[in-house]
Structures are given as C-alpha cells and as structure tokens.
Amino acid sequence: MIRNGHGSASAAGLKGPGDQHTVRVWCDGCYDMVHYGHSNQLRQARAMGDYLIVGVHTDEEIAKHKGPPVFTQEERYKMVQAIKWVDEVVPAAPYVTTLETLDKHNCDFCVHGNDITLTVDGRDTYEEVKQAGRYRECKRTQGVSTTDLVGRMLLVTKAHHSSQMSSEYREYADSFGKCPGGQSPWTGVSQFLQTSQKIIQFASGKEPQPGETVIYVAGAFDLFHIGHVDFLQEVHKLAKRPYVIAGLHFDQEVNRYKGKNYPIMNLHERTLSVLACRYVSEVVIGAPYSVTAELLNHFKVDLVCHGKTEIVPDRDGSDPYQEPKRRGIFCQIDSGSDLTTDLIVQRIIKNRLEYEARNQKKEAKELAFLEATKQQEARPGGEID
C-alpha cells in the first residue's frame, strides 16, 4: 500500500497471532506549509514504532493559538497523508495533546521535535503526556522552518540561493519573527546542508521491478504543495504497478523559466520534499530540461507525463517533450487542482502583516516560557508554583 521504501502496517495497525505488540505512535501539529523538516520528523517518529497516526489541527484552532494558517485544513490533511511514513491521519486533532487523545487512538506515546509548542496562554501543549512518561522527542531538522520559507517568499531577490547574503536579505532575516528580547533558536533563518546520509534516509533505494510501469515526470516541484501531490497521485493511478521517477531541474534552470526569486527552495531541499511523497519512487537530481532519448533509454521509461501548466520552450526554442511525443509516450494530466507556487506566494503577500505579527507573538511566548523554565530549575528542588 505504501511505496517508496516504507512497508505499511495493516489497516488496523495490528500484527498477526504470535507477533509482538504493535507500537502505535502519535504525532500532531499544524503542518502548515509542509516541508521536508516536517517529513523528517514523521520519518523519525515512524522509526520509533510500527504504526504512525498523525493528528492535524483545524484552521480555527491554529488561528486561536498561533495566527492564520497559509493552507486550509483540507489541504493540510491531504499533504500529511501524502507523506510516505504516515499510516493514518486524524483530522481536527486537539491543539493540546492529552492522555485521553493517546488512549482514544490506542497510541503508546507521542513524538514531537525538540522545539517548543505553546498554547495561547503560554502553556506547554505536551505537559500532560510528558508528566505521564508517554512523550518522546526527535531531532528537529536544521536549516528549514516555515518562518524562513515565508521570509524567502516575501523577498524579490534571489539571495536565499547564495551563501553571500545581501544586506537586504540579512536585515530581513534578522528581523523577521523577532521580538525585542532576541531571536528564538528555532525560528531563525539558517542554511540547510545536504548530506548523502539524509538522501539515503529519505530514498527507497529500490530499482524498478519486472511488470512495473516506469513513468517520468519533470519540473521544479518548488515549495512542494497540494497541487504537486494531486498531480503525482493522478500519475500514480495510470498504471497497476507504477514506478514514478521525478526529474528535478537545477536552480538556474528553474529561475530561467520562472524568473523572480524562484525557486524558493534550492535543489537539495526540493529533492527531500519530493522523496518524502508516497507517490514517488525515485528522483533525478538536476534533470535536463528537455527529456532526451538518452534519459528515456537509461531509465527504460514507458510513459512521460506533464500537468496542464504551460510548457516553456528550452533555451534553443525547442519543445522539451519532443522526443517522448515522437515515441508516442507523452501524456498531459489534469490533476483537478489549480494551486501553484505563485498562488501560495500571493497568499503570503496578502497576509504579510498577519504572519509577521504571528511570528513576533510566537517568539515572545517562547522567550517567556524559557525564562519561566529557567527560574523554576534554579529553585531548590525545582519546586513548581
């Protein structure tokens, strides 16, 4: 049921007679603007057990505790379900994680990253499960945050692709989401460093098997979003046993045909985002813009697909899909979704002030929480008021 290197548990999350107890793991969150950091958290959580259930908060709950989300709850439910390590999604999960929630879904414990999640009144949302010993922590992925991605989108420069930040970008990065008391270590802009180990953790490592249909798709897959998921899901349905290969273009190539400050995510970030999708089996990192005979022959491609978005000619003016069209293996797919990276950026710009206020509020709450924790630890015996 779940491809790309992840074997699924049964629908009920139970093992057969004689097997050991199935460890059911709970994760929850907003999962707004889902990125590879979220995927990595869920990958780590899934590795701690046998069956992963992910609770996703409603728009109303997020607005109450943090501020307006970028994506709707229906979009966020679908994005989380598309992550290959997720066995089940629970819509409208409560913002505060309680023992009642864990027991309701027969979960042994919950997992969260090593950052702080607070309610509107500044309380730790995992306080109850921590005290009960049913809380586990995983490492947060350095170099990415929703705050950072929003900051990149609000800039008209391409500074986020350069190790030499412009003064404009550095000034903005230093101020975005920062409250007067300083900057939280969890929401600052930092640079993602790709390693071969990270790719191995996300990739399946599986070759196409006899009887599988090799389908090739290519693009930027920038800010990997629900429009991409809908497209890949439709592509995945084209064959009984699909093996979907996604070709990701170099940053310079993406900027050539999209312009502005695109891509928002660099090639390494986009690679992990796509590898985390359950509908993708393999990724070509830095694929050629034109789908060549060499590429088709090398991967033994049976079908090449493209969405309904405009096909921009190659640098020499040629059709990038002329070879698969010549072979009669080209197909255009209508995913039914009109969401694009451009539309996401427009959502951000429209609500820029609200997002900035949200991040400043988040920083202030985190600093107050850290200060209170420090004071508590400094008291003899760590008494709690």
N, C-alpha and C positions, 0 to 999 in steps of 0.2 A: 504493500500500500504506500509506504513512504520510501522514495528512492533517494539517490544521491548519497550513498554511504550511510544511511540510517535505517536500521531494521525496526519495524513497528512492533509495539506490543499488541495484544489482542484488543478488540474494541472495548472490552470491559476492563482492560488493564490487569487481567488475571492470568496466572500461569496454570499449566496443566497439573493433574494429580501427581503428587510426589515432588513437585518443584518447590523451591523455597518461596517465602513470602515475597510478593511483588512490592517493591518500594515505589510508592506514588509520591511524586514531588509537586509542590505548588509554587508557582511564581505569579506575581501580579504587578500591575503598573499601568501607566497611561499609554505607553507605546505609541507616542505621537511622533510623527516623522521617523518611522522605524529605520534604523541604520545598523551597520554591522556590529556596533557596540551592543545593541540590544540582542542581536543574533548570537553574539559570543557569550552573553550572559545566559541565554537559554541553552546554548550548547553545553556550557559548564554545569548548569542545573540538571540537564538530562543525563549527564555522565554520573551524577550522584545517585541516580535511581534507575528504575525500569520504565516508568510512565510519567510523562510531564504534562501537567494541567496548568494552563495559563489563564489567569483572570484579568480581564481588561475593564478599566473603569469607564463610566459613561461620560458624555460631554458635560452634563450637569455637575457631576462630582468633581471633575477636573477644574471646571470654571470656579467652583466654590473654594477649592483648596489652593489652586495654583494660578488660574487665569485661563483665558480661552485657548482650546487646543487648535492646532493647524488643520488637522483632519477630523472628519466626523467619526462617531463611534462605529458606524457600519464599515467605514474604510479601515479603521484600525483593527477591528475584529478580523477582517479578511487578510490584512497584511500579516498579522501574527499567525494565522492559520497556515499561511504560505511558507513559514519558516520550517525547515525540514526536521528540526528536533522537537517540534511541538506535536503532542499526541491529541490534545483536546483544548478547546478554547471555551472559557466561561464568560459570556457577556455580562455586563452590568455588575462586575465584581465590586464589593465594598472597598472604599478607599483605605479604611483601617483593617489590617489583617488580624483576625481573631481566631481563637481555638475553635469556635463554632464553625467558621468557614472551612478550616482544615478537616474537621470531623465530618462535615456535610459531604465533602468530596473524597472522604477516605484517604486523605493525604497524611503521610508520616511526618513531614516537615515542610517548611517553605524556604526558598532560597532567594537572596537579594544580593546586589552588588555592595561593595564596601564604600557606599556613599550614604548620605543622609536623606531620608524621606520624612517630611513633617506634615502634620495637619494644619489647617488654617490657624489654629490656636497654638502652634509650635510644639506639638507633642509627637514623639516618635511613633510612626504608624505600625511598627513591628514590636512595640513594647511588650504586649501580652504574650506573643509567641516566643519572644526571647526569654522572658522570665520562666516560661514553661519548658525551656530547653528544646523547642521544636523549630529552631531557626538555624540556618546555615548561610555562610557568606561565600561569595565568589569574587574573583578579582575583576575590577572594573577595567574596561579596555581604554588604555591611554590614547590620547590624540584625537578623540572624537566626542562630541556632545551635541545635543540639539541646539544649545546656545551658540556653539561655534558655527554650525551649519546655517543658522538663521543669520548670523553675522556675515558669513560669506555671501549669502543671497542679497543682503542689503547693500553690498558694495558694487560699484560699477567697474572696479579694477579687476585684474587677474592676479592680484598679489598673493592669494592663498595658494597658488601653484609654485611660488618662488620661495626659496629658503631666505632670500633677502627681502623681508617685508618692507613695503613702502611706509613712509612716515604716517600716511593717511590710514593705512590698514592697522599699523601698530597702535596708533592712537585710539582707533575704534575698538580694536580687540581688547585694549586695556580698560576701556570704559564700559563696554557692553556687558550688562548684567552685573555691574559692580556697584556695591553700596559704599557709602562714605567710610565705613570701617575697614575696607580692604577687599580682597578678592578671594572667593572660595577656591580651594584647590580642586574642586570637582566641576566647576563650570568655566574655567579659564580656557582660552584658545591655546591649543598645543598642536604639535606636528606629529602626525601618525607615521610610525616607522614600520614598514612592511618587512616581514621575515619569511623565510621558506617554511618555518615551523607553523606559522599562522595559516599559510595557504594549505598545508597538509592537514591541519585540524579541520578546516572548512571543506576540503575537497573529498570526493568519494574514492578516487584512485581506481575506479572501475572502467575497464575498456568495454566498448560495445560488444554485446553477445550475439551469437547467431540467432537470427529471427527478429532482432530489434531493428527498428526503422531509425536511421540517423537523420535528424532534422537540424539544419543550421539556421541560426538567426544572428543578426549583427546590429550593433548600434552603440549609443553612448551609455544607455542604462544609467543615466545620471540621477542622483537622489532616488535611487530605486524605490518606486512607488506603486500604488494600486493599479495604475494604467499599465505598467510593465507586467505586473502579476496577472492581470486579466488577459493580456496578450499571450504570455507564456502558458497560461492554463489552457487557452484555446489551441495553441500549438501542440501542447501535450496530448490533447484529445484526438489529434489527427491520426494517430496510429494505436494499434492494440498494445504494442510494446515499444514506446518511443524512447529514443536516446537523444536528448536535446543538447546541442552544443551552441553556446552563446559566444559570439565573437565581439570583443570589446575594443573599440578604437582608441588609439593613442590620444592623449590630451590635446596635442596640437591639431590633430585631425578633427576632433570634436569642435574645437574653437573655430576651425576654418568654416565648418558648415553651420554652426550655431551662433558664433560671434559672442558679443558682450563679454561677460565674465564666466562663460561656460567653458568646460564643465565645472560645476560647483564642487564635486568630488573628484579627486585625482584617480588615475587608472588603478592604483593599488586598492584604494577604498572601494571603487566600483566593482573590482574583482571579488572581494569578500562579500559584498552585498548580494551579487548575483549567485555566487556559490552557495549562499545560505538558503536559496529558494528551492523548494522541493520539486519544482518542475524542470530544473536544470541539472544535467548530468556532468557537463564539462564546460570549461571556459577557455577561450583562446585569448591570451593576454596580449593586447596590441595587434589585433587582427587587421589585415589590409582592408582599406575602404572598399575596394572592388573585390567581389567574390570571384576569385580566379580559378582557372582549371586546375592549377596545382593544389589549391586548398581543397577543392571538391574531391579530387583524386586521393589526396593524402588521408582525409577523414572518411572516405567512401560515403559521401553524402547522398542520401536518397531524395531529400526534399529541402528546398530553401524557402524560408518564409519572411515576409515583411508586413508590418502593420499598414494602416491606412494613412499614416503620416507621409508628408511629401518626401520623395526620393530625390535628394540633391545630387547633381552630376559630380563625377570625380574631377580632379584638377584639370584634366585634359578635355573635359566636357562630355566624356563618355558615360553611359549608363552603368552604374556599379553592379547591376544584376544582369548584364547582357549575356554572360556565359551560362548561368543557370536557366535563363529564359531560352537560350539556344538549345539547351538539352531538354527543355520541356519539364523542368523540375521546380519551377518558381511558382509560388502561391502567395497571394495577398490575403491577410487575415483581418477581419473586423472583430475586435475584441469587445465592442459594445461600450467601451469606456472612452470618454473624451478628455480625461485628465492627462496633462502634460507637465513637464518640469516648469515650463513657462507659467502655467496656471498656478502652480504651487508658489512660485516666486511672487506672483501677483497677490495671492492670499496673504503672504508675509508682509509685503509692502503696504497693503491696505490696512493691516492691523499693527504696523510697526510700533506705534506708541504703546499699545496694549502689551505687546511682547516685551518691550524694554521695561515697562513697569512691572510685569510679571517676574522677570529675571532679577530686578532690583529687590523685589519683595522676597524672592526665594533666598537671595544672598543674605538679607537682613535676618531672616528666620534661622538660617544655618549658623550664622555667627552667634546669635543669641543662644542657640541650642548648645553649641560648642563651649561657650563661656559658662553656661549653667552646669554642663557636664564636668568641666574643669574644677569649678568651685565645689561640686559635690565630691569629686575624687580627693580634693585637698582636705576635706573634713576628716577628723579621726573616725576610723571605722567606715567611712563613706556613707554616713547617715543621709537618708533622704528626708527632706522636709515633708 
